[in-house]
Amino acid sequence: MNAVEELLARLDRYPADQYPVQHATARFHLGVALAGENRLGEAGESLARACELFRPDQLPTEHAKAANALGAVQRMSGRHEAAVASFRTAADLFAGAALPLEQGAALFNLGLVERERGGGGAITAFEQARALLDPARVPGQAAAAARELGAALLAAGLPDDAVAPLTDAVDLATKAEDRAGLGGAANALGLAHLAAGHPDQAVLALEQAVAANPRGVRPDAYAMAKANLALALEAAGRVARARLAALQALGAPSVPEPVRAQATAVAGRVGADAGAVWAVLDEEPQQRWVAVVREEVIRWEAGRESERRCECAAWITGQLDRPRAAEELAEAFLAALIELPPTSLDVMVHSTVAALLDFASDAQERFAAQCSRALARFPVPQLLRLKDTFSAAAADAGLAARTW
């Protein structure tokens, strides 16, 4: 017997006319369970009945909890007007019972539905929720309220006013160790700074948003943050980095269409030729090279073979054109490669060797020698893995005599 079946059986054991409170309690839990199964119509009916039985003059707190849950179901069902009424009832009753955290949660829900229906009450509701949700007790909820308040202010065309609550949201999400919340808050903060004409601050916030949304964990959020970062970098006049950010947004595993359009527009303005990484590496200190190359290698590996081969050819050219730093650059490239899963490493090495075939023999020898000297800097297990992978790829390409 599952939870819904158990709760239905409890309703039979406790008829409403004999056991109104017990019946209402079962109705409340049944409504929540049904909502969890996306049976919204049945959930709404059960929660509405719980509200009737939990009379607000006798059981105000219980009525408020049922009304808050009912409002959530009404919101999910698109019944915005009804949801507004339910959340307001819940907030008022929680206030009367001196339960500020519960009141803040109901007001937060009210803000969400007010925003969705296009009403003008979202900012007020989020402001009230933020004032009630104590960061010391519920840092995650306080962070969410600050984030949504800032987002509402930004949407209302008030970016300067949005900066403070969004900065607060970033700090609170960090303390709550809520990486997804941090990513959302930092992304909104970056957009607020950008809209307020502060591109350098926008870059810092959006870099934080990218870091909080790993490419392999939240690809949609990663792509959005990268595309917004590309805009901020472009506005700050940092064209080379804007180019990479736009390309990395487009190379994410999942890219929402509006994000794709934005990143494509930036790439169209700043250029998107292979080898974009070199303009950034030439500006970066050596200790940052591996981090820069790592993101690019991941993007190349995930792309089409033709694009990957072009990028590998551009890498070979760039490394050969910088003989003074060639071994350090080769080390950064190999360090990025060794972090890939075995299959991805094999793909990247084969593409590199395939690209090398288009170079003259002396260029092939110089690149291989640079990589071979860089390999000596790696621990033995990594050295052997890279050497074996390159040697196998070279043999497959007909370069069996090549020394790596």
C-alpha positions as CSV (number, residue, x, y, z in Angstrom):
1,M,0.0,0.0,0.0
2,N,1.5,3.3,-1.0
3,A,1.2,6.7,0.8
4,V,-1.9,7.8,-1.1
5,E,-3.7,4.5,-0.5
6,E,-2.8,4.7,3.2
7,L,-4.2,8.2,3.5
8,L,-7.4,7.3,1.7
9,A,-7.9,4.4,4.1
10,R,-7.3,6.9,7.0
11,L,-10.1,9.1,5.6
12,D,-12.5,6.1,5.9
13,R,-11.4,5.4,9.4
14,Y,-12.0,9.0,10.5
15,P,-15.2,10.4,8.9
16,A,-15.3,14.1,8.8
17,D,-18.6,14.4,10.8
18,Q,-17.2,12.4,13.7
19,Y,-13.4,13.2,13.6
20,P,-13.1,16.6,11.7
21,V,-9.6,17.4,12.8
22,Q,-8.2,13.9,12.1
23,H,-10.0,13.9,8.8
24,A,-8.7,17.3,7.9
25,T,-5.1,16.2,8.8
26,A,-5.4,13.2,6.5
27,R,-6.9,15.4,3.8
28,F,-3.9,17.8,4.1
29,H,-1.3,15.1,3.8
30,L,-3.3,13.4,1.0
31,G,-3.3,16.7,-0.9
32,V,0.4,17.1,-0.6
33,A,1.0,13.5,-1.7
34,L,-1.3,13.8,-4.7
35,A,0.5,17.1,-5.7
36,G,3.8,15.1,-5.6
37,E,2.3,12.7,-8.1
38,N,1.2,15.7,-10.2
39,R,-2.5,14.8,-9.7
40,L,-3.3,18.5,-9.2
41,G,-7.1,18.4,-9.6
42,E,-7.5,15.8,-6.8
43,A,-4.8,17.5,-4.7
44,G,-6.7,20.8,-4.9
45,E,-9.9,19.2,-3.9
46,S,-8.4,17.4,-0.9
47,L,-6.6,20.6,0.3
48,A,-9.7,22.7,-0.1
49,R,-11.6,20.3,2.1
50,A,-8.8,20.4,4.6
51,C,-9.1,24.2,4.7
52,E,-12.9,23.9,5.3
53,L,-12.4,21.6,8.2
54,F,-9.5,23.5,9.8
55,R,-11.7,26.5,10.7
56,P,-9.5,29.6,10.8
57,D,-11.2,30.9,13.9
58,Q,-10.4,27.7,15.8
59,L,-7.3,26.3,14.1
60,P,-5.7,29.2,12.4
61,T,-2.2,27.7,12.1
62,E,-3.5,24.5,10.5
63,H,-5.8,26.4,8.2
64,A,-2.8,28.6,7.1
65,K,-0.7,25.5,6.4
66,A,-3.4,24.0,4.3
67,A,-4.1,27.3,2.5
68,N,-0.4,27.7,1.7
69,A,-0.3,24.1,0.2
70,L,-3.5,24.8,-1.7
71,G,-2.0,28.0,-3.1
72,A,1.0,26.0,-4.4
73,V,-1.3,23.6,-6.2
74,Q,-3.4,26.4,-7.6
75,R,-0.3,28.1,-8.9
76,M,0.9,24.9,-10.6
77,S,-2.5,24.6,-12.1
78,G,-2.4,28.1,-13.5
79,R,-5.1,29.4,-11.3
80,H,-3.2,32.5,-10.3
81,E,-6.1,34.6,-8.8
82,A,-7.1,31.7,-6.5
83,A,-3.5,31.2,-5.5
84,V,-3.0,34.8,-4.6
85,A,-6.1,34.6,-2.3
86,S,-4.8,31.4,-0.7
87,F,-1.3,32.7,-0.1
88,R,-2.6,36.0,1.4
89,T,-4.9,34.1,3.7
90,A,-2.0,31.9,4.8
91,A,0.3,34.9,5.4
92,D,-2.3,36.8,7.4
93,L,-3.0,33.8,9.7
94,F,0.7,33.0,10.2
95,A,1.2,36.7,11.1
96,G,-1.6,36.4,13.7
97,A,0.0,33.3,15.1
98,A,3.4,35.1,15.4
99,L,5.1,32.7,13.1
100,P,7.4,34.9,11.0
101,L,9.2,32.2,9.1
102,E,6.0,30.6,7.9
103,Q,4.6,34.0,7.1
104,G,7.7,34.8,5.1
105,A,7.4,31.5,3.2
106,A,3.8,32.3,2.3
107,L,4.7,35.8,1.2
108,F,7.5,34.4,-0.9
109,N,5.0,32.1,-2.7
110,L,2.7,35.1,-3.1
111,G,5.6,37.0,-4.8
112,L,6.1,34.1,-7.2
113,V,2.5,34.0,-8.3
114,E,2.2,37.8,-8.5
115,R,5.2,37.8,-10.8
116,E,3.7,35.1,-13.0
117,R,0.4,36.8,-13.4
118,G,2.0,40.1,-14.2
119,G,0.7,41.8,-11.1
120,G,2.4,44.8,-9.5
121,G,2.6,43.1,-6.1
122,A,5.7,40.9,-6.6
123,I,8.2,43.4,-5.4
124,T,6.3,44.2,-2.2
125,A,5.7,40.5,-1.4
126,F,9.4,39.6,-1.9
127,E,10.4,42.6,0.3
128,Q,8.1,41.5,3.1
129,A,9.3,37.9,2.7
130,R,13.0,38.9,2.9
131,A,12.4,41.0,6.0
132,L,10.8,38.0,7.8
133,L,13.1,35.1,6.7
134,D,15.9,35.2,9.3
135,P,19.2,34.3,7.5
136,A,20.5,32.8,10.8
137,R,17.7,30.3,10.9
138,V,16.8,29.8,7.2
139,P,19.7,31.0,5.1
140,G,18.6,29.2,2.0
141,Q,15.1,30.6,2.1
142,A,16.4,34.1,2.9
143,A,18.8,33.8,-0.1
144,A,15.9,32.8,-2.4
145,A,13.8,35.8,-1.2
146,A,16.7,38.2,-1.8
147,R,17.3,36.7,-5.2
148,E,13.7,36.9,-6.3
149,L,13.4,40.5,-4.9
150,G,16.5,41.5,-6.9
151,A,15.2,39.8,-10.1
152,A,11.8,41.5,-9.7
153,L,13.5,44.9,-9.4
154,L,15.7,44.2,-12.4
155,A,12.6,43.2,-14.4
156,A,10.9,46.4,-13.4
157,G,13.8,48.4,-14.9
158,L,15.5,49.2,-11.6
159,P,18.9,47.6,-11.9
160,D,20.6,49.9,-9.4
161,D,18.0,49.0,-6.8
162,A,18.5,45.3,-7.6
163,V,22.2,45.2,-6.9
164,A,21.9,45.3,-3.1
165,P,19.4,42.4,-2.6
166,L,21.2,40.3,-5.2
167,T,24.6,40.9,-3.5
168,D,22.9,39.8,-0.3
169,A,21.5,36.7,-2.1
170,V,25.0,35.7,-3.3
171,D,26.4,36.0,0.2
172,L,23.5,34.1,1.7
173,A,23.6,31.3,-0.9
174,T,27.3,30.9,-0.3
175,K,26.8,30.5,3.4
176,A,23.9,28.1,2.8
177,E,26.2,26.1,0.5
178,D,23.5,26.3,-2.2
179,R,25.4,26.1,-5.4
180,A,22.4,26.3,-7.7
181,G,21.0,29.2,-5.7
182,L,24.4,30.9,-5.8
183,G,24.5,30.5,-9.6
184,G,21.1,32.0,-10.1
185,A,21.8,35.0,-7.8
186,A,25.2,35.7,-9.3
187,N,23.8,35.5,-12.8
188,A,21.0,38.0,-11.9
189,L,23.6,40.2,-10.1
190,G,25.7,40.3,-13.2
191,L,22.8,41.3,-15.4
192,A,21.9,44.0,-12.9
193,H,25.4,45.4,-13.0
194,L,25.4,45.2,-16.8
195,A,22.1,47.0,-17.0
196,A,23.4,49.7,-14.6
197,G,26.4,50.3,-16.8
198,H,29.0,48.5,-14.6
199,P,30.5,45.9,-17.0
200,D,33.6,45.1,-14.9
201,Q,31.4,44.3,-11.9
202,A,29.1,42.3,-14.2
203,V,32.1,40.2,-15.4
204,L,33.0,39.3,-11.8
205,A,29.5,38.3,-10.9
206,L,29.0,36.3,-14.0
207,E,32.3,34.4,-13.6
208,Q,31.0,33.4,-10.2
209,A,27.7,32.2,-11.8
210,V,29.7,30.1,-14.3
211,A,31.7,28.5,-11.5
212,A,28.6,27.7,-9.5
213,N,27.0,26.0,-12.5
214,P,29.3,23.3,-13.8
215,R,28.9,22.4,-17.4
216,G,28.3,18.7,-16.7
217,V,25.9,19.3,-13.8
218,R,23.6,22.2,-14.9
219,P,24.3,22.7,-18.6
220,D,21.4,25.0,-19.2
221,A,22.5,27.3,-16.4
222,Y,26.1,27.1,-17.5
223,A,25.3,28.1,-21.0
224,M,23.1,31.0,-19.8
225,A,25.8,32.3,-17.5
226,K,28.5,31.9,-20.2
227,A,26.4,33.8,-22.8
228,N,25.7,36.6,-20.3
229,L,29.4,36.7,-19.4
230,A,30.2,37.0,-23.1
231,L,27.9,40.1,-23.2
232,A,29.6,41.6,-20.2
233,L,33.1,41.0,-21.5
234,E,32.1,42.6,-24.8
235,A,30.8,45.6,-23.0
236,A,34.0,45.8,-20.9
237,G,36.0,45.8,-24.2
238,R,37.6,42.4,-23.5
239,V,36.9,41.0,-26.9
240,A,39.1,38.0,-26.8
241,R,37.5,36.6,-23.7
242,A,34.0,37.5,-25.0
243,R,34.7,35.4,-28.0
244,L,35.7,32.4,-25.9
245,A,32.7,32.8,-23.6
246,A,30.3,32.9,-26.5
247,L,31.8,29.9,-28.1
248,Q,31.8,27.9,-24.8
249,A,28.1,28.9,-24.3
250,L,27.3,27.5,-27.8
251,G,29.3,24.4,-27.0
252,A,27.4,23.4,-23.9
253,P,25.6,20.1,-23.8
254,S,22.3,21.8,-23.6
255,V,21.7,25.3,-24.8
256,P,18.2,27.0,-24.5
257,E,17.2,28.7,-27.7
258,P,17.3,32.3,-26.4
259,V,20.7,31.6,-25.0
260,R,21.9,30.2,-28.3
261,A,20.6,33.3,-30.1
262,Q,22.4,35.7,-27.7
263,A,25.7,33.8,-27.8
264,T,25.5,33.6,-31.6
265,A,24.9,37.3,-31.8
266,V,28.0,38.0,-29.6
267,A,30.1,35.6,-31.6
268,G,28.9,37.3,-34.8
269,R,30.2,40.6,-33.5
270,V,33.5,39.6,-32.0
271,G,34.4,36.7,-34.3
272,A,34.4,32.9,-33.9
273,D,37.4,31.6,-35.9
274,A,39.3,28.6,-34.7
275,G,42.2,29.4,-32.4
276,A,40.3,32.0,-30.4
277,V,42.1,30.7,-27.3
278,W,45.4,32.2,-28.3
279,A,44.4,35.8,-27.9
280,V,43.4,35.0,-24.3
281,L,46.5,32.9,-23.5
282,D,48.7,35.7,-24.7
283,E,47.1,38.0,-22.0
284,E,47.0,35.4,-19.2
285,P,49.8,34.6,-16.8
286,Q,51.3,31.1,-17.1
287,Q,49.6,29.8,-14.0
288,R,46.2,30.4,-15.6
289,W,47.0,28.6,-18.8
290,V,45.8,25.1,-17.8
291,A,42.4,26.5,-16.6
292,V,41.9,28.4,-19.9
293,V,42.9,25.5,-22.1
294,R,40.8,23.0,-20.0
295,E,37.5,24.7,-20.9
296,E,38.5,24.9,-24.5
297,V,39.6,21.3,-24.7
298,I,36.3,20.2,-23.3
299,R,34.4,22.3,-25.9
300,W,36.5,20.9,-28.7
301,E,36.0,17.3,-27.7
302,A,32.2,17.8,-27.6
303,G,32.1,19.4,-31.0
304,R,32.0,18.0,-34.6
305,E,35.1,16.3,-35.9
306,S,35.7,18.9,-38.5
307,E,35.6,21.7,-36.0
308,R,37.7,19.8,-33.5
309,R,40.4,19.2,-36.1
310,C,40.4,22.9,-37.0
311,E,40.9,23.8,-33.4
312,C,43.7,21.2,-33.0
313,A,45.4,22.6,-36.1
314,A,45.1,26.1,-34.7
315,W,46.6,24.9,-31.4
316,I,49.5,23.3,-33.2
317,T,50.1,26.5,-35.2
318,G,50.0,28.7,-32.1
319,Q,52.3,26.5,-30.1
320,L,54.9,26.4,-32.9
321,D,54.6,30.1,-33.4
322,R,55.6,30.7,-29.7
323,P,58.9,28.8,-29.4
324,R,60.0,30.5,-26.2
325,A,57.0,29.2,-24.3
326,A,56.3,26.1,-26.4
327,E,57.1,23.6,-23.7
328,E,55.0,25.4,-21.1
329,L,52.1,25.6,-23.6
330,A,52.5,22.0,-24.5
331,E,52.4,21.2,-20.8
332,A,49.1,23.1,-20.4
333,F,47.6,21.4,-23.4
334,L,48.6,17.9,-22.1
335,A,47.5,18.7,-18.6
336,A,44.1,19.6,-19.9
337,L,44.0,16.4,-22.0
338,I,44.9,14.1,-19.1
339,E,41.9,15.3,-17.1
340,L,39.5,14.0,-19.8
341,P,37.8,10.6,-19.5
342,P,39.7,7.9,-21.5
343,T,37.3,7.9,-24.4
344,S,37.4,11.7,-24.7
345,L,41.2,11.7,-24.4
346,D,41.5,9.2,-27.2
347,V,39.2,11.4,-29.4
348,M,41.2,14.5,-28.7
349,V,44.6,12.9,-29.3
350,H,43.5,11.3,-32.6
351,S,42.2,14.7,-33.7
352,T,45.4,16.3,-32.8
353,V,47.5,13.8,-34.7
354,A,45.1,14.0,-37.7
355,A,45.5,17.7,-37.7
356,L,49.3,17.3,-37.5
357,L,49.3,15.4,-40.8
358,D,48.5,18.7,-42.7
359,F,51.8,20.2,-41.5
360,A,55.2,19.9,-43.0
361,S,57.5,17.2,-41.7
362,D,59.8,19.6,-39.9
363,A,56.8,21.2,-38.1
364,Q,55.5,17.7,-37.1
365,E,59.0,17.0,-35.7
366,R,59.1,20.2,-33.7
367,F,55.6,19.8,-32.3
368,A,56.2,16.2,-31.3
369,A,59.6,17.2,-29.7
370,Q,57.9,20.0,-27.7
371,C,55.3,17.6,-26.4
372,S,57.8,15.0,-25.6
373,R,59.9,17.4,-23.5
374,A,56.7,18.6,-21.7
375,L,55.7,15.0,-21.0
376,A,58.8,14.5,-18.9
377,R,57.3,16.9,-16.4
378,F,54.3,14.6,-15.6
379,P,54.1,11.9,-13.0
380,V,55.0,8.5,-14.5
381,P,51.5,7.1,-14.7
382,Q,50.2,10.2,-16.5
383,L,53.3,10.3,-18.7
384,L,52.9,6.7,-19.8
385,R,49.2,7.1,-20.4
386,L,49.7,10.2,-22.6
387,K,52.7,8.7,-24.4
388,D,50.9,5.5,-25.2
389,T,47.8,7.3,-26.4
390,F,49.8,9.6,-28.7
391,S,51.9,6.7,-30.0
392,A,48.8,4.6,-30.8
393,A,47.2,7.6,-32.6
394,A,50.4,8.2,-34.5
395,A,50.6,4.6,-35.6
396,D,46.9,4.7,-36.7
397,A,47.8,7.8,-38.8
398,G,50.8,6.2,-40.4
399,L,53.3,8.0,-38.2
400,A,54.6,5.0,-36.4
401,A,58.1,6.3,-36.2
402,R,57.1,9.5,-34.5
403,T,58.6,9.9,-31.0
404,W,56.4,11.4,-28.3
